[in-house]
Amino acid sequence: MYKVDKIRTRREELKRLWFSLPVSQKEIKTITVKVGKNKHWPGYGEVTIMSDGPNGYSHFSTHQEHPMEYALNCEEYKSGEYKLVIKE
């Protein structure tokens, strides 16, 4: 019983510290395209759309057959607000 209370206390303290961290006023918006190298999935890759700022954090990731085409045709890229990052 004592061990459970000790773990809960630590968890609550970590949660309190996490929510007390300052929030950056600068908004970061990126689209990351990671081209896959799997021989069983040629032409596939992962597209990650991430936004972080004073309004909150948002993250979306998907596995696509033509990742560059998907990234260039998505609403976020067309808005001009997101930075495109390409990884291999």
ABEGO torsion letter per residue (X at the ends): XAAAAAAAAAAAAAAAAAAABBBBABBBBBBBBBBBABAABBGBBBBBBBBBBAAEBBBBBBBBABAAAAAAABAAAAAGABBBBBBX
